[in-house]
Each structure stands twice: as C-alpha cells, then as structure tokens.
Amino acid sequence: MSMSRPRRVVVAAVLSLLLPASLLTAAHGRSLGSRDRRTSVRRLTPDRAHLRKYWTEARMRSAAPLDVLELSSAEHATATRAPERLAHSTLGPGSVPPTAPDGTVTIGTGPLGSPSPRTLAFPFSNGELSPSDYRVYPYSTIGRIFFTDPETGDNFACSGTAVTSANQSVVWTAGHCVHGGGSGESFYTNWIFVPSYIDRTGPAGTWPALELVAPSQWTQDRNLHFDMAAVVVATKGGQRLTSVTGGRGIQWNLPASQSFTAYGYPAAGRFDGDRIFYCVSGLAGNGNPEGPGPLTLAIGCDMTQGSSGGGWIVGGSFLNSDISYGIEGEPDVLFGPYFGDAAATIYERAARSTLPGPLPTETPPVEPPVTPPAPVPTETATAPPSETPPPSQGDTLAPRITDVVDKPDPFTPNGDGSRDRVKLLFSLSEPAAVTLTIFKPKGAPLGYLLNDVDAPQAGRYLAKWNGKVGTTVVRRGTYSYLIEAVDAAGNQGAARGTVTVRP
C-alpha cells in the first residue's frame, strides 16, 4: 500500500442546533483553554472563485488518495494486543450530542447494505453504503476531503465527518489529512470538504477550510498516537455546514473496548474513491507506534488508501476515532488514535472558533413583570404539608408521535419512476430511538424499515419505503405500519397507519 511522494513519506489511508458554550464546558467539566499550547492552528483565507476553478471534476478524479502508512512488523510486533494503556486524563469522560440538519430530517432506513461476515484473526463485517442514503442523516455527515501539498503541488484526497459544534462548522479527520507531520512540514492548502460526495459529484456543495487544528504532537513530532485533526469550514450561501448535513456527536476518554463502525472513501484495489464503504468491528487489539501517548486502537477493516481520516462511530451516533495507519504484512487491519484529552482539546478549539462569523441570534421572549407575593407574617409562615413538593420521580413522559402522513398512498413500486416509493412522515416530541415496522396484510411482521435508529432531537422526520423486501417487490395489498419511539428514560410512544401497494 505504499506510494512515492517527493521529499517525504506519505502518511495514512486515509439539525442545526445552536449549542451554547456552556455545553462544551459542561461536557468535560472545565474549559480547555489552558491546554491550547498543545495545539497547532493554521488560519486560511479561502478564495472561493479560485477554489471553484481549481477543484474541477478532473482534478478531484486525479487527486491521489493518501496511503495507509505501513509500520514494519518489527516496529509494531511488541505492541499489537498489548495491555490497554491510556494516557493520564485531567478531563475525564466527555460527550457532545449529535444534531440533525435543519427542517424535515430523512433518517436511515434499514441496514447498511448487506454485511459480509469475515473469518479472520480480526473478524469484521463490511459493506457499501446505499447511494440512496448519501443525503440521509446521519450518513449525510460523511464526506470526501481534497487538498494540495504546497511543497510539491500534488493533490490528495482523504475522508472526514461533520460533527456537532457551537459554530456548526467543524469537520473531523486525521492529522495527516491537514499537515505533513513533523517539524519543518507544512499545513495543506486548497482544503475543501465535500459531504455526500458520490460518483465525482458533491450534491451538498463544497465547504472550504478557514482553520486547520491539529495536536502539536502530530505537527511537531509526527506522533501517530495523535493522528487527528479538526477543521473549521466557511459558510455556504449563508448556511453553516451542520445545518445542511447534521453533525455526529463526539466522545472522549471512554473505555477503549467498543464496537466501532468506520466509514470512508477507499480508492485503491477494488475501490475507486467514488463511494462510501464501512467496516463494523470490535476492538481487535492495540498499537504502540513510536512516541509517547495512549495505545492506538485496532479494528478489522479492508478499506484502503483514501479512507484516511474516516470516522469511527460508537453508540450509533458518536465519533470516537479516525482511520490512521496499518501494519506491513497484515491486511484487513486498521489503526486509529485513542480519543483522550488531546481529542477533546482540539475539538473544543475548533468548536469555539468565531471565524465563520457571528451566529444567528434569537430575541428572547419578553416576560411580563412578576409581582412578588405579599409577605407572610412570620407566625403563620409554616406551609401546610400539601405544599411540600413530592420527590422527583424522573422522566415519566412518553415521547409523542404526531402528524403522521404517508404519501403517495397507494404507491406502485414497479420501477417506472412514478409513485415508486412511499414517504412516511411524522413529528417527534423529544429525542428518541425510533423503530418502524411494516406488517403484511394479514398482520404478520414483514420487517423493519427503521430499527432503533437515533432521532437526536424533537422535530419532523421522514423515512421512505420502496415496497420491497430485499430486491423483491411485495404483493398487492394494504400494509400496516407501527412507529415506536423510546426515550432515554425508557418511556415509549407509538403511532400506527396503513399504506396500500399496487405493483
């Protein structure tokens, strides 16, 4: 998996919600400003006209995917499967929630492709994201990255993820996708993020970088334990990135052993860089490349060059590592950095950036003046027992599913391009995990359209059904559906409906 590059070794494979600053500090208990000395920042002044002319379809197509850096077996043999060693944390575990894009949100329907179980030393499942899901949240947060090495003039491509942030403008990727790594190396130029990139097109537009943020352990020491970066991007047409794409949440200082789903745009071997692929794997081991830092994390995965910087998702919604490097002679294994204090530090530095400009402000409602109650004489001030508030019983309010609409009804999934799929819309009163089950005309379950899918906030949601089970069109008839929502406290709400299929 190696490729030559002049002057130095190439590294690695590659709802709009206004979050108050208090959310960021509350997530880990304190501001990280005192740790900014471990952060390297490069501010850019993008020339949109230049970037539009520069990043033609031909240049994007010819941009070289960054290689997976391959450490030799000897360099890595003593570290693989080593006992977990996490760096000392002064922050503790932290979490920032995901956010869906503005407006009615289309949420993922059904499984991701057809996973293929692998029987290797590092078992994993893999697949290709369905093209119909590229603009569907949360997959709409995934994008391809393009940039130029200013020292050679060569163009390269990586992968990245839009994440929730106070400025609604942050992309996460690998450190080697923003900087060459090590003292004397450079930050990259002509840097753009293209969410939902597919078949050489960017249906959600291109978003140029304003600020590149990486740990100094990477920019000064080329330390693979810290191969991570956050990028602040400019607005586009007055909109901010995550108001269009939504944002993944992010977590740090978690136990290393997680179930990871890694996404990226691999571009070597059987891949061409035009489509999103994924791997699902538990923790397959640890790595210990040269330099101090927490052990890196290994997963089973067959993605290749170009997937570098692709996000590792845990808990269905949270970014928790990125694709960084591999081992010579060990195919189907990828390593990523452990998200500890360093990840929290560069995330907050990017999330607090004001470079995209002032955020939209909302005028708070004017509250009517409150007349204080008349003082109660001391001798009669004892409240009756009935006025003592009862002890809190926690959240007992079930999520409400309202305004359910299915259209067109009936629909005709015959492939003629007219009324081929039904849209199922509903409003949700609070964040919840949503399951949508389709039932046969006689009442037996047909299958899940949604299965415990994260709906990260109250809002209007949309799912689509193509009238098929797998590739087979269902029979004519009236099918019922059940929408269920379970909130964080375990409260459950439900709504039902029917839709008619006429193949």
Secondary structure, 3 states (H helix, E strand, C coil): CCCCCCCCCCCCCCCCCCCCHHHHHHHHCCCCHHHHHHEEEEECCCCHHHHHHHCCHHHHHHCEECCCEEECHHHHCCCCCCCCCCCCCCCCCEEECCECCCCCEEECCCCCCCCCCCCCCCCCEEEECCHHHCCCECHHHEEEEEEECCCCCCEEEEEEEEECCCCCCEEEECHHHCECCCCCCCECEEEEEEECCECCECCCCCEEEEEEEEEHHHHCCCCHHHCCEEEEECCECCECHHHHHCEEEEEECCCCCCEEEEEECCCCCCCCCCCCEEEEEECCEEECCCCCCCCEEEEECCCCCCCCCCEEEECCCEEEEECCEEECCEEEEEEECCCCHHHHHHHHHHHCCCCCCCCCCCCCCCCCCCCCCCCCCHHHCCCCHHHCCCCCCCCCCCCCEEEEEEECCCECCCCCCCCCCEEEEEEECCCEEEEEEEECCCCCEEEEEEEEEEECCCEEEEEEECCEECCEECCCEEEEEEEEEECCCCCEEEEEEEEEECC
